[in-house]
Amino acid sequence: MIEVHLLMLAITTIIGLIFSYLAIIEKDLLRAIGFSAVQAIAYAIAFYILMAPDIVLAYVAIAVGIYSALLVFVVSKTGRYEVV
C-alpha cells in the first residue's frame, strides 16, 4: 500500500514539474497560465497524498483560483503574446 502512495506521489510531482517547465517556455501567456493551473492541481494532489488537507484547501483556492484569475485579468489588460 505504501508503494502505491509513493508511486502516485512521484507521478503527480513529475506532472507538476513538466507543466512548470511548459509554463516557463510558453510564449502565449494565456496558455502559460493554464499550464500553471495544471501544475498547481498536480501539487495539490501531491499534498493530498501527503495527508495535508488544510494545505490542499488553501493551495487550491489561492494557486488555482485567485492567482489564475488575477493573471488572466492582467493579461487581458496587456498583450497576450510575449514579444521576444
Summary of the structure (lengths in Angstrom):
residues: 84
radius of gyration: 14.6
end to end distance: 48.8
largest distance: 49.0
contacts: 228
relative contact order: 0.15
helix: 83%
strand: 2%
